[in-house]
Amino acid sequence: MEQEAESQRLRDENADLKKRIADVANVESVKKKLEVKVEQLERKVSSVQLVNYYHTDTTTTQMETTIQEKVSQKANELTATYDEKFRNYEDRSSRLCLCV
């Protein structure tokens, strides 16, 4: 009877250990799958960050170009206005001098 109880205890212990081994193997398998998934996500994030970097850089360059064009256009308009007013002033000055 004592031997049967010991034998049953050992069988139960053996079954418990087999279950633990299966659980550990399952955990290791899940861990490896998760590690692969993490690597894939890290690569994806890196590529998205790279795309965002170049997109931002391109957008910034385009904005700077647009701003520079508008500044140049405004400068040309102001120069033209100044030149026109200066010519008008010279015309009036010369007419006043002739009239006197």
Backbone hydrogen bonds, N-H to C=O, Kabsch-Sander energy under -0.5 kcal/mol:
donor,donor_aa,acceptor,acceptor_aa,energy
5,A,1,M,-2.3
6,E,2,E,-2.4
7,S,3,Q,-3.0
8,Q,4,E,-2.9
9,R,5,A,-2.6
10,L,6,E,-2.6
11,R,7,S,-2.3
12,D,8,Q,-2.7
13,E,9,R,-2.7
14,N,10,L,-2.8
15,A,11,R,-2.8
16,D,12,D,-2.6
17,L,13,E,-2.5
18,K,14,N,-2.4
19,K,15,A,-2.3
20,R,16,D,-2.3
21,I,17,L,-2.5
22,A,18,K,-2.4
23,D,19,K,-2.5
24,V,20,R,-2.8
25,A,21,I,-2.6
26,N,22,A,-2.4
27,V,23,D,-2.8
28,E,24,V,-2.7
29,S,25,A,-2.3
30,V,26,N,-2.6
31,K,27,V,-2.7
32,K,28,E,-2.5
33,K,29,S,-2.2
34,L,30,V,-2.6
35,E,31,K,-2.4
36,V,32,K,-2.2
37,K,33,K,-2.3
38,V,34,L,-2.7
39,E,35,E,-2.3
40,Q,36,V,-2.4
41,L,37,K,-2.6
42,E,38,V,-2.6
43,R,39,E,-2.3
44,K,40,Q,-2.4
45,V,41,L,-2.9
46,S,42,E,-2.5
47,S,43,R,-2.5
48,V,44,K,-2.4
49,Q,45,V,-2.8
50,L,46,S,-2.4
51,V,47,S,-2.5
52,N,48,V,-2.9
53,Y,49,Q,-2.5
54,Y,50,L,-2.5
55,H,51,V,-2.9
56,T,52,N,-2.9
57,D,53,Y,-2.7
58,T,54,Y,-2.8
59,T,55,H,-2.9
60,T,56,T,-2.9
61,T,57,D,-2.4
62,Q,58,T,-2.7
63,M,59,T,-2.7
64,E,60,T,-2.8
65,T,61,T,-2.5
66,T,62,Q,-2.6
67,I,63,M,-2.9
68,Q,64,E,-2.6
69,E,65,T,-2.4
70,K,66,T,-2.4
71,V,67,I,-2.6
72,S,68,Q,-2.5
73,Q,69,E,-2.6
74,K,70,K,-2.5
75,A,71,V,-2.5
76,N,72,S,-2.5
77,E,73,Q,-2.3
78,L,74,K,-2.7
79,T,75,A,-2.5
80,A,76,N,-2.5
81,T,77,E,-2.5
82,Y,78,L,-2.7
83,D,79,T,-2.8
84,E,80,A,-2.4
85,K,81,T,-2.6
86,F,82,Y,-2.7
87,R,83,D,-2.5
88,N,84,E,-2.4
89,Y,85,K,-2.4
90,E,86,F,-2.6
91,D,87,R,-2.6
92,R,88,N,-2.5
93,S,89,Y,-2.8
94,S,90,E,-2.6
95,R,91,D,-2.2
96,L,92,R,-2.6
97,C,93,S,-2.1
98,L,94,S,-1.7
99,C,95,R,-1.8
100,V,96,L,-1.3
